Amino acid sequence: MSKEARKAYAEHTEIIKPEKVAMVGANPVARMVAKIALSIMGRSDITKFFKTEDEALAWLKGDK
């Protein structure tokens, strides 16, 4: 995620309260950093990483 996207998410996380968060295409290092940040924010249990946008959308829609 870009710096702006992370900032926007952090600012609105209490308002938005997402049920699921899908992250697409992150390399292994970015995934590790994201997992640490999400764990600190208490969102690691609702977040899953995917290789493709189609996989992510299927999971978000409950198809998988």
C-alpha positions in Angstrom: 0.0 0.0 0.0 1.2 3.5 -0.7 2.0 5.9 2.1 -1.2 7.8 1.4 -3.3 4.6 1.4 -1.8 3.6 4.8 -2.5 7.0 6.2 -6.1 7.1 5.0 -6.7 3.5 6.4 -5.2 4.4 9.7 -7.3 7.6 10.0 -10.6 5.9 9.0 -10.1 2.5 10.6 -12.3 3.3 13.5 -15.1 4.6 11.2 -14.9 2.0 8.5 -14.6 -1.2 10.7 -14.0 -3.6 7.8 -15.1 -7.2 8.1 -12.4 -8.4 5.7 -9.3 -6.9 4.2 -7.7 -8.4 1.1 -4.2 -7.5 0.0 -3.1 -8.4 -3.5 0.4 -8.9 -5.0 2.7 -8.0 -2.1 6.2 -9.4 -2.2 7.3 -11.5 0.8 9.1 -8.6 2.6 6.1 -6.3 2.2 3.8 -9.1 3.5 5.9 -9.6 6.6 5.9 -5.8 7.3 2.1 -5.6 6.6 1.5 -8.6 8.9 3.4 -6.9 11.8 1.6 -3.6 11.2 -1.8 -5.3 11.0 -1.1 -7.3 14.2 -0.2 -4.1 16.0 -3.4 -2.5 14.8 -5.4 -5.6 15.8 -6.5 -6.4 12.2 -4.5 -9.5 11.4 -7.4 -11.8 12.0 -9.5 -10.2 9.2 -6.7 -9.8 6.6 -5.6 -12.3 4.0 -3.0 -12.0 1.2 -3.7 -13.1 -2.4 -1.7 -13.5 -5.6 -4.5 -12.2 -7.9 -7.3 -9.7 -7.6 -9.8 -12.4 -8.7 -8.9 -14.6 -5.8 -9.2 -11.6 -3.4 -12.6 -10.6 -4.7 -13.9 -14.2 -4.5 -12.8 -14.3 -0.8 -14.3 -10.9 -0.1 -17.6 -11.9 -1.7 -17.6 -15.2 0.2 -17.2 -17.4 -2.8 -14.2 -19.2 -1.3 
